[in-house]
């Protein structure tokens, strides 16, 4: 505690000054150097490199110790060998820091007695001095609203998703890959070995954090099972919680022990806990992104699993029905009156007038809108998916779609269909096969994403995410309101 007042997680997540210990100009690609440069580029107000062998680092004054820094220091990032950390913690205590992030590894996860004992001494000193420990063996904080952005090319704008992760790599990977899909974050923390701040305390905090409307979790194991269950039930009872568990195979269980020294539990027990709490269980980080996209943008949430699929190409349309039904959605047939309305503007020659629907002019923005509007009026259609890039007629790289002549009217057409039907409009964009295709596809994705439309990278991924979200929403009782609706 500081001045006899306990340090809260609000204080931890709102640093105003940071010291990075162990940064070296001779290692410009090291973690510490990357953090200094990223924080400086993000406009974080006070960044203090610490290394007794330098007086300047990346255009900033460099200090010999924490105590030598003239201003106050809220947060300290440690990137020095484990055996040198105790003297540093004494310096942090003298400076009155709020939190210490130990990027340093070589503690309990090593399995060595020295590392296990060193962790306990670190915890005792931190508790005596009153500051909090993040880690060891983790990448720590990422808080966009505080401009605490310690890595380049991740979203700089704050958003509604909180992410707590035992893995440091996942803590950076999720924002990096989810940002281009429109997912932004309130707070992210990698907590590694969880010596002090752990998954239970974090989940309790995020359940009550107004900035965090959605909670995502990557976890390898827990030490306080009962407390974790109660925290998960509380959080998932108030907001969507998406959870991925690492270590579900024998090899994975062994890996988690050496990764973060986690005590893993039965996968069946963990799955049962998620079902009881109504947390959305996913199998990997890419699926987590798909589910977050669905939660964030596929609104109003569907009131069932009936899907209509629209796009050019008979083969992909037929394949879509096989793939998406395997993931738990179903394809209601189109009623006769819907057929009649579609025939007014869709050519019958070369078309598949069923669900999935294929027509030669379906790429025209006005036809997109009319088709979605007509199909969306069917009560047994709960969501609509438009696909591109899965057929030669829609292959990326020709320059047909990544331009304002197509993108602007197509985006507006899909937005209009979404507004008027009040049903989710989903986009599945097939993968490109060359650089020109990749550029065009990313242009299309960016336009749709900025319009608030959910974009997926395959038909199966879209179907699985929507099936999971439909199940969650059907069971979600307390508020039963759509996020961003």
C-alpha positions as CSV (number, residue, x, y, z in Angstrom):
1,X,0.0,0.0,0.0
2,X,1.1,3.6,-0.6
3,X,0.6,6.0,2.3
4,X,-1.4,3.2,4.0
5,X,-3.9,3.1,1.1
6,X,-4.0,-0.2,-0.8
7,X,-3.0,-0.1,-4.4
8,X,-6.0,-0.7,-6.6
9,X,-6.2,-2.2,-10.1
10,X,-7.5,1.1,-11.3
11,X,-4.2,2.6,-10.3
12,X,-2.3,-0.2,-12.0
13,X,-4.2,0.2,-15.2
14,X,-3.7,4.0,-15.3
15,X,0.1,4.6,-15.2
16,X,1.3,8.2,-15.8
17,X,5.0,7.5,-15.8
18,X,7.1,4.4,-16.5
19,X,10.7,3.3,-16.0
20,X,12.1,0.5,-18.2
21,X,15.0,-1.2,-16.6
22,X,17.4,-3.2,-18.7
23,X,17.1,-1.3,-21.9
24,X,20.2,-1.2,-24.0
25,X,21.1,0.7,-27.2
26,X,23.2,-2.4,-28.2
27,X,20.0,-4.4,-28.4
28,X,17.6,-2.3,-30.4
29,X,15.2,-5.2,-31.0
30,X,15.0,-6.4,-27.4
31,X,11.7,-6.3,-25.5
32,X,12.8,-3.3,-23.4
33,X,14.0,-1.3,-26.3
34,X,10.8,-2.0,-28.3
35,X,8.7,-0.8,-25.3
36,X,10.6,2.4,-25.0
37,X,10.3,3.3,-28.7
38,X,6.6,2.3,-28.8
39,X,5.6,4.3,-25.7
40,X,7.5,7.3,-27.0
41,X,5.7,7.0,-30.4
42,X,2.4,6.6,-28.7
43,X,2.8,9.9,-26.8
44,X,2.9,8.3,-23.3
45,X,3.7,11.3,-21.0
46,X,6.8,10.1,-19.1
47,X,9.1,7.3,-20.3
48,X,12.4,6.8,-18.3
49,X,14.9,4.3,-19.7
50,X,17.1,2.9,-16.9
51,X,20.7,1.6,-17.5
52,X,23.8,2.8,-15.6
53,X,25.9,2.5,-18.7
54,X,24.1,5.1,-20.7
55,X,23.0,8.7,-20.3
56,X,20.7,8.8,-23.3
57,X,18.5,6.2,-25.0
58,X,16.5,6.6,-28.2
59,X,16.4,10.3,-27.8
60,X,15.4,10.2,-24.1
61,X,17.5,10.8,-21.0
62,X,18.7,7.5,-19.5
63,X,19.1,7.1,-15.7
64,X,21.4,4.9,-13.6
65,X,18.6,3.7,-11.3
66,X,15.0,4.2,-10.3
67,X,15.9,6.5,-7.5
68,X,17.9,8.7,-9.9
69,X,14.8,9.6,-11.9
70,X,13.8,13.2,-10.9
71,X,10.1,12.8,-11.3
72,X,7.6,10.3,-9.8
73,X,7.4,6.8,-11.2
74,X,4.2,4.9,-11.2
75,X,5.1,1.8,-13.1
76,X,8.4,-0.2,-13.6
77,X,9.1,-2.7,-16.4
78,X,11.9,-5.1,-15.5
79,X,14.0,-6.7,-18.2
80,X,17.1,-7.9,-16.3
81,X,18.2,-11.3,-15.1
82,X,16.1,-12.8,-12.3
83,X,18.9,-12.9,-9.8
84,X,19.3,-9.1,-10.0
85,X,15.7,-8.2,-9.3
86,X,15.8,-8.0,-5.5
87,X,18.0,-5.0,-5.3
88,X,15.8,-3.3,-7.9
89,X,12.7,-4.0,-5.9
90,X,14.3,-2.2,-2.9
91,X,14.9,0.8,-5.2
92,X,11.3,0.7,-6.3
93,X,10.2,0.7,-2.7
94,X,12.3,3.8,-2.0
95,X,10.7,5.5,-5.0
96,X,7.2,4.7,-4.0
97,X,6.1,3.0,-7.3
98,X,2.6,1.6,-7.7
99,X,3.3,-1.5,-9.8
100,X,6.3,-3.6,-11.1
101,X,6.0,-5.6,-14.3
102,X,8.5,-8.5,-14.4
103,X,9.1,-9.4,-18.0
104,X,12.0,-11.3,-16.7
105,X,11.7,-15.1,-16.7
106,X,13.6,-17.8,-14.8
107,X,11.3,-18.1,-11.8
108,X,8.8,-20.8,-10.8
109,X,8.2,-21.8,-14.4
110,X,11.8,-23.0,-14.6
111,X,11.0,-25.8,-12.1
112,X,14.2,-24.9,-10.3
113,X,14.2,-24.5,-6.5
114,X,16.1,-21.2,-6.7
115,X,13.4,-19.7,-9.0
116,X,10.5,-20.9,-6.8
117,X,12.1,-19.4,-3.7
118,X,13.1,-16.2,-5.4
119,X,9.4,-15.6,-6.4
120,X,8.3,-15.8,-2.8
121,X,11.0,-13.4,-1.6
122,X,9.9,-11.0,-4.4
123,X,6.2,-11.2,-3.3
124,X,7.2,-10.6,0.4
125,X,9.2,-7.5,-0.5
126,X,6.4,-6.1,-2.8
127,X,3.8,-6.7,-0.1
128,X,6.0,-5.0,2.5
129,X,6.6,-2.0,0.3
130,X,3.0,-1.8,-0.9
131,X,3.3,-2.1,-4.7
132,X,1.8,-4.7,-7.0
133,X,3.6,-7.3,-9.1
134,X,2.6,-8.2,-12.7
135,X,4.2,-11.5,-13.7
136,X,6.9,-12.7,-13.7
137,X,7.4,-14.0,-17.2
138,X,4.8,-11.9,-19.1
139,X,4.4,-8.8,-21.3
140,X,2.4,-6.8,-18.9
141,X,0.0,-3.9,-19.7
142,X,-1.6,-2.3,-22.8
143,X,-4.0,0.5,-22.0
144,X,-4.9,2.7,-25.0
145,X,-6.8,5.3,-23.1
146,X,-3.7,6.0,-21.0
147,X,-1.6,6.0,-24.2
148,X,0.2,3.0,-22.6
149,X,0.8,1.2,-26.0
150,X,4.0,-0.8,-25.6
151,X,4.1,-2.3,-29.1
152,X,3.7,-0.9,-32.5
153,X,0.9,-1.6,-35.0
154,X,-1.8,-2.4,-32.5
155,X,-4.9,-0.3,-32.0
156,X,-4.2,3.1,-30.5
157,X,-7.9,4.0,-29.9
158,X,-9.6,2.6,-26.8
159,X,-12.6,0.2,-27.2
160,X,-14.9,-2.0,-25.2
161,X,-12.9,-5.3,-25.0
162,X,-10.8,-6.3,-22.0
163,X,-8.3,-9.1,-22.4
164,X,-6.6,-11.0,-19.6
165,X,-4.0,-13.5,-20.7
166,X,-1.5,-15.7,-19.1
167,X,0.4,-15.7,-22.4
168,X,2.4,-12.6,-23.3
169,X,2.4,-13.6,-27.0
170,X,-1.4,-13.8,-27.1
171,X,-1.7,-10.5,-25.2
172,X,0.0,-8.8,-28.2
173,X,-1.3,-11.1,-30.9
174,X,-5.0,-10.6,-30.2
175,X,-4.9,-6.8,-30.6
176,X,-2.6,-7.1,-33.6
177,X,-4.8,-9.4,-35.5
178,X,-8.2,-8.2,-34.2
179,X,-7.5,-4.5,-34.9
180,X,-8.0,-4.7,-38.6
181,X,-11.3,-6.5,-37.9
182,X,-12.6,-3.5,-35.9
183,X,-11.9,-4.9,-32.4
184,X,-10.4,-2.3,-30.0
185,X,-9.5,-2.7,-26.3
186,X,-10.1,-1.0,-23.0
187,X,-7.4,-2.8,-21.1
188,X,-5.1,-5.8,-21.8
189,X,-2.9,-7.5,-19.3
190,X,-0.5,-10.5,-19.6
191,X,0.1,-11.7,-16.1
192,X,2.3,-14.8,-16.6
193,X,3.1,-16.7,-13.4
194,X,0.5,-14.7,-11.5
195,X,2.7,-14.3,-8.4
196,X,0.5,-11.4,-7.2
197,X,-2.1,-10.1,-9.6
198,X,-3.9,-13.2,-10.9
199,X,-6.9,-14.3,-13.1
200,X,-9.4,-14.2,-10.3
201,X,-8.6,-10.6,-9.2
202,X,-8.6,-9.5,-12.8
203,X,-11.9,-11.1,-13.7
204,X,-13.5,-9.6,-10.6
205,X,-12.2,-6.2,-11.7
206,X,-13.3,-6.5,-15.3
207,X,-16.8,-7.6,-14.3
208,X,-17.3,-4.2,-12.7
209,X,-15.2,-2.1,-15.1
210,X,-17.5,0.2,-17.0
211,X,-15.0,0.7,-19.8
212,X,-15.0,-3.1,-20.5
213,X,-18.2,-4.2,-22.1
214,X,-16.8,-7.6,-23.3
215,X,-14.2,-9.7,-21.5
216,X,-11.8,-12.1,-23.3
217,X,-9.6,-14.6,-21.4
218,X,-6.7,-16.8,-22.3
219,X,-6.0,-19.1,-19.4
220,X,-3.8,-22.1,-18.8
221,X,-4.7,-22.9,-15.3
222,X,-6.0,-21.5,-12.0
223,X,-4.9,-21.9,-8.4
224,X,-8.1,-20.7,-6.6
225,X,-10.8,-22.8,-8.3
226,X,-13.7,-21.7,-6.2
227,X,-12.9,-18.0,-6.4
228,X,-12.4,-18.3,-10.2
229,X,-15.8,-20.0,-10.6
230,X,-17.5,-17.3,-8.6
231,X,-15.7,-14.5,-10.6
232,X,-16.5,-16.2,-13.9
233,X,-20.2,-16.6,-13.0
234,X,-20.4,-12.9,-11.9
235,X,-18.7,-11.6,-15.0
236,X,-20.6,-13.8,-17.5
237,X,-23.8,-12.9,-15.8
238,X,-23.3,-9.2,-16.6
239,X,-21.4,-9.1,-19.9
240,X,-20.2,-11.4,-22.6
241,X,-17.1,-13.4,-21.6
242,X,-15.1,-15.3,-24.3
243,X,-12.6,-17.8,-22.9
244,X,-9.8,-19.9,-24.4
245,X,-8.0,-22.5,-22.4
246,X,-4.5,-23.6,-23.2
247,X,-3.3,-27.0,-22.3
248,X,-6.1,-29.3,-23.3
249,X,-4.0,-32.2,-24.5
250,X,-1.3,-34.2,-22.7
251,X,1.4,-32.2,-24.6
252,X,-0.4,-28.9,-23.9
253,X,-0.7,-29.8,-20.2
254,X,3.1,-30.3,-20.0
255,X,3.7,-27.1,-22.0
256,X,1.6,-25.0,-19.6
257,X,3.7,-26.2,-16.7
258,X,6.9,-25.0,-18.3
259,X,5.3,-21.8,-19.8
260,X,3.6,-20.2,-16.7
261,X,3.8,-23.0,-14.1
262,X,0.0,-23.2,-14.1
263,X,-1.9,-25.8,-12.2
264,X,-4.2,-27.1,-14.9
265,X,-7.5,-28.8,-14.3
266,X,-9.7,-31.4,-16.1
267,X,-10.8,-30.1,-19.5
268,X,-14.2,-31.7,-18.9
269,X,-14.6,-29.8,-15.6
270,X,-13.5,-26.6,-17.3
271,X,-16.0,-27.0,-20.2
272,X,-18.8,-27.7,-17.7
273,X,-17.9,-24.6,-15.7
274,X,-18.0,-22.5,-18.9
275,X,-21.5,-23.9,-19.8
276,X,-22.8,-23.3,-16.3
277,X,-21.5,-19.7,-16.2
278,X,-22.6,-19.1,-19.9
279,X,-19.1,-18.1,-20.9
280,X,-18.3,-18.6,-24.6
281,X,-15.7,-21.2,-24.9
282,X,-13.4,-21.1,-28.0
283,X,-10.6,-23.3,-29.1
284,X,-7.9,-20.8,-30.2
285,X,-7.1,-17.1,-30.5
286,X,-8.3,-16.9,-34.1
287,X,-11.7,-18.2,-33.1
288,X,-11.7,-15.8,-30.2
289,X,-11.3,-12.9,-32.8
290,X,-14.3,-14.3,-34.8
291,X,-16.5,-14.5,-31.8
292,X,-15.5,-11.0,-30.7
293,X,-16.3,-9.7,-34.2
294,X,-19.7,-11.4,-33.9
295,X,-20.5,-10.0,-30.5
296,X,-19.4,-6.5,-31.4
297,X,-21.0,-6.2,-34.9
298,X,-23.5,-8.9,-35.6
299,X,-26.3,-7.0,-34.0
300,X,-29.1,-7.2,-33.3
301,X,-28.2,-10.7,-32.2
302,X,-30.0,-13.4,-34.1
303,X,-33.1,-14.9,-32.5
304,X,-32.3,-18.3,-34.0
305,X,-29.9,-20.1,-36.3
306,X,-31.6,-19.7,-39.6
307,X,-29.2,-18.2,-42.2
308,X,-29.5,-17.1,-45.7
309,X,-26.3,-17.2,-47.8
310,X,-26.0,-14.9,-50.9
311,X,-23.1,-14.7,-53.4
312,X,-22.0,-15.4,-56.9
313,X,-20.9,-18.9,-57.8
314,X,-23.0,-22.1,-57.6
315,X,-20.1,-24.2,-56.2
316,X,-19.3,-22.0,-53.3
317,X,-23.0,-21.6,-52.5
318,X,-23.5,-25.3,-52.4
319,X,-20.4,-25.8,-50.4
320,X,-21.5,-23.1,-48.0
321,X,-24.6,-25.1,-47.0
322,X,-22.5,-28.1,-46.2
323,X,-19.9,-26.2,-44.2
324,X,-22.2,-24.0,-42.3
325,X,-24.7,-26.7,-41.3
326,X,-21.8,-28.7,-39.9
327,X,-21.1,-25.6,-37.7
328,X,-24.6,-25.6,-36.3
329,X,-26.6,-23.2,-38.6
330,X,-29.5,-24.2,-40.9
331,X,-30.8,-23.0,-44.2
332,X,-34.6,-22.4,-44.2
333,X,-36.1,-22.7,-47.7
334,X,-37.3,-19.5,-49.3
335,X,-41.1,-19.1,-49.4
336,X,-43.0,-18.8,-52.7
337,X,-43.7,-15.0,-52.2
338,X,-40.0,-14.4,-51.6
339,X,-39.2,-16.3,-54.9
340,X,-41.6,-14.0,-56.7
341,X,-40.1,-10.8,-55.3
342,X,-36.6,-12.0,-56.2
343,X,-37.5,-12.8,-59.7
344,X,-38.4,-9.2,-60.3
345,X,-34.7,-8.2,-60.3
346,X,-32.7,-11.4,-60.4
347,X,-32.2,-13.3,-63.7
348,X,-33.4,-16.8,-63.5
349,X,-31.0,-18.1,-66.1
350,X,-27.8,-19.5,-64.5
351,X,-29.1,-18.7,-61.0
352,X,-29.8,-20.9,-57.9
353,X,-33.2,-19.7,-56.6
354,X,-33.0,-21.3,-53.2
355,X,-31.0,-20.9,-50.0
356,X,-28.1,-20.4,-50.6
357,X,-28.9,-18.0,-53.4
358,X,-26.7,-17.4,-56.4
359,X,-27.3,-15.0,-59.3
360,X,-25.1,-13.5,-62.0
361,X,-25.8,-9.9,-61.1
362,X,-25.6,-10.3,-57.3
363,X,-22.3,-8.3,-57.2
364,X,-24.2,-5.1,-58.1
365,X,-24.7,-2.9,-55.0
366,X,-28.3,-2.2,-55.7
367,X,-29.0,-5.9,-56.2
368,X,-27.2,-6.7,-53.0
369,X,-29.5,-4.4,-51.1
370,X,-32.7,-5.6,-52.8
371,X,-31.8,-9.2,-52.2
372,X,-31.0,-8.8,-48.6
373,X,-34.1,-6.7,-48.0
374,X,-36.4,-9.3,-49.5
375,X,-34.8,-12.3,-47.8
376,X,-34.4,-10.5,-44.5
377,X,-38.2,-10.1,-44.4
378,X,-38.6,-13.9,-43.9
379,X,-39.3,-14.6,-40.2
380,X,-37.3,-17.9,-40.2
381,X,-34.2,-16.1,-41.6
382,X,-32.3,-14.8,-38.6
383,X,-29.1,-13.6,-40.2
384,X,-27.7,-13.1,-43.7
385,X,-24.3,-13.8,-45.1
386,X,-22.8,-12.3,-48.3
387,X,-19.6,-14.0,-49.6
388,X,-16.9,-12.9,-52.0
389,X,-13.6,-14.3,-53.2
390,X,-14.7,-17.9,-53.2
391,X,-15.4,-18.2,-57.0
392,X,-13.5,-17.3,-60.2
393,X,-16.0,-14.5,-60.8
394,X,-15.1,-12.9,-57.5
395,X,-11.4,-13.7,-57.2
396,X,-9.3,-10.9,-55.7
397,X,-6.6,-9.0,-57.6
398,X,-8.4,-7.8,-60.8
399,X,-9.0,-4.3,-59.3
400,X,-12.8,-4.7,-59.6
401,X,-13.7,-4.3,-55.9
402,X,-10.9,-2.3,-54.2
403,X,-12.0,1.0,-55.5
404,X,-14.6,3.7,-54.6
405,X,-16.8,2.8,-57.6
406,X,-17.6,-0.5,-56.0
407,X,-16.7,-0.2,-52.3
408,X,-18.7,2.9,-51.4
409,X,-22.1,1.9,-52.9
410,X,-21.6,-1.8,-51.8
411,X,-20.9,-0.8,-48.2
412,X,-23.8,1.6,-48.2
413,X,-26.1,-1.1,-49.7
414,X,-25.2,-3.6,-47.0
415,X,-25.5,-1.1,-44.2
416,X,-29.0,-0.1,-45.5
417,X,-30.1,-3.7,-45.6
418,X,-28.9,-4.2,-42.1
419,X,-30.7,-1.1,-40.8
420,X,-34.0,-1.9,-42.6
421,X,-34.2,-5.6,-41.8
422,X,-32.8,-5.3,-38.2
423,X,-31.0,-8.6,-38.8
424,X,-27.2,-9.2,-38.8
425,X,-25.5,-8.9,-42.2
426,X,-22.3,-11.0,-42.2
427,X,-19.5,-10.9,-44.7
428,X,-17.2,-13.8,-45.6
429,X,-14.2,-12.8,-47.7
430,X,-12.2,-15.6,-49.2
431,X,-8.4,-15.7,-48.9
432,X,-6.3,-14.2,-51.8
433,X,-3.7,-16.1,-53.7
434,X,-1.3,-13.4,-54.6
435,X,-0.1,-9.9,-53.5
436,X,-2.5,-8.0,-55.7
437,X,-5.3,-10.0,-54.4
438,X,-4.2,-9.5,-50.8
439,X,-4.2,-5.7,-51.2
440,X,-7.6,-5.7,-52.8
441,X,-9.1,-8.0,-50.2
442,X,-7.8,-5.8,-47.3
443,X,-9.3,-2.7,-48.9
444,X,-12.7,-4.4,-49.0
445,X,-12.3,-5.7,-45.5
446,X,-11.3,-2.2,-44.2
447,X,-14.3,-0.5,-45.9
448,X,-16.8,-3.1,-44.5
449,X,-15.1,-3.0,-41.0
450,X,-15.3,0.8,-40.8
451,X,-19.0,0.6,-41.6
452,X,-19.5,-1.6,-38.6
453,X,-20.1,-4.8,-40.6
454,X,-18.8,-8.1,-39.2
455,X,-16.1,-9.6,-41.6
456,X,-15.0,-13.3,-41.4
457,X,-12.3,-15.1,-43.3
458,X,-14.3,-18.2,-44.2
459,X,-17.8,-19.5,-44.2
460,X,-17.1,-22.1,-41.5
461,X,-15.6,-19.4,-39.2
462,X,-18.6,-17.2,-39.6
463,X,-21.0,-20.0,-38.9
464,X,-19.1,-21.3,-35.8
465,X,-18.9,-17.8,-34.3
466,X,-22.5,-17.1,-34.9
467,X,-23.6,-20.5,-33.5
468,X,-21.6,-19.8,-30.4
469,X,-23.0,-16.2,-30.0
470,X,-26.6,-17.4,-30.6
471,X,-26.3,-20.0,-27.9
472,X,-24.8,-17.4,-25.5
473,X,-27.4,-14.8,-26.2
474,X,-30.3,-17.2,-25.9
475,X,-29.1,-18.0,-22.3
476,X,-28.0,-14.5,-21.4
477,X,-30.8,-13.3,-19.0
478,X,-29.9,-10.2,-16.8
479,X,-30.0,-7.4,-19.4
480,X,-30.6,-9.3,-22.7
481,X,-29.5,-6.3,-24.6
482,X,-27.4,-6.1,-27.8
483,X,-24.1,-4.4,-27.5
484,X,-24.0,-1.5,-30.0
485,X,-27.6,-2.1,-31.1
